[in-house]
Amino acid sequence: MVGPKSNFSKFCLYPIRHGFLGFVIFLAVLLSTKLFAMTFGIHKYSILETEDLLLSIIGFVTFFLIRLLENFTNQKS
């Protein structure tokens, strides 16, 4: 028997945790490409823009949905 605390963590906490991981991964990739561009002289300076955060939110949503949908496929009928 699965308790309510277990369901809450399974369907809410774990997907949010994975969503934050996706957000950090996307943000790290964006910042590292900006850093490389600045290092090789393609750009003079590098700043964090609003679009970078919006693209990172795509990472949050993607990882969140993947983890959430895995919970539904792993349920036994």
C-alpha positions in Angstrom: 0.0 0.0 0.0 1.4 3.4 -1.0 0.9 6.2 1.4 0.0 9.9 0.6 3.5 11.1 1.5 5.0 8.6 -0.9 2.7 9.7 -3.7 3.4 13.3 -3.0 7.1 12.8 -3.3 6.7 10.5 -6.3 4.5 12.8 -8.3 5.6 16.2 -7.1 8.9 16.4 -5.3 11.0 14.1 -7.6 9.7 15.7 -10.9 10.5 19.2 -9.5 14.0 18.1 -8.4 14.6 16.7 -11.9 13.2 19.9 -13.4 15.7 22.0 -11.4 18.4 19.7 -12.7 17.3 20.3 -16.3 17.2 24.0 -15.6 20.8 24.0 -14.3 22.0 21.8 -17.2 20.5 24.1 -19.8 21.8 27.2 -18.1 25.3 25.7 -17.8 25.4 24.9 -21.5 24.2 28.4 -22.4 26.7 30.1 -20.1 29.6 27.8 -21.2 28.9 28.6 -24.9 28.9 32.3 -24.1 32.1 31.9 -22.2 33.8 30.1 -25.1 32.6 32.7 -27.6 34.1 35.4 -25.4 37.3 33.4 -24.9 37.8 33.0 -28.7 37.1 36.6 -29.4 33.8 36.1 -31.1 32.1 38.5 -28.6 33.7 41.2 -26.5 31.6 40.6 -23.4 29.1 38.1 -22.2 25.9 38.8 -20.2 23.1 36.7 -18.9 20.0 37.7 -20.8 16.3 37.0 -20.2 16.2 34.7 -23.2 18.9 32.5 -21.5 16.6 32.0 -18.5 13.6 31.3 -20.8 15.5 28.7 -22.6 16.6 27.2 -19.3 12.9 27.0 -18.3 12.5 24.7 -21.4 15.0 22.4 -19.7 13.0 22.5 -16.5 9.7 21.6 -18.2 11.3 18.9 -20.3 13.0 17.1 -17.4 9.9 17.6 -15.2 7.6 16.1 -17.7 10.0 13.2 -18.4 10.1 12.3 -14.7 6.4 12.8 -14.2 5.4 10.6 -17.2 7.9 7.9 -16.1 5.8 7.7 -12.9 2.7 6.9 -14.8 4.3 4.3 -17.0 5.8 2.5 -14.0 2.4 2.1 -12.2 1.0 -1.4 -12.1 -2.6 -1.9 -13.1 
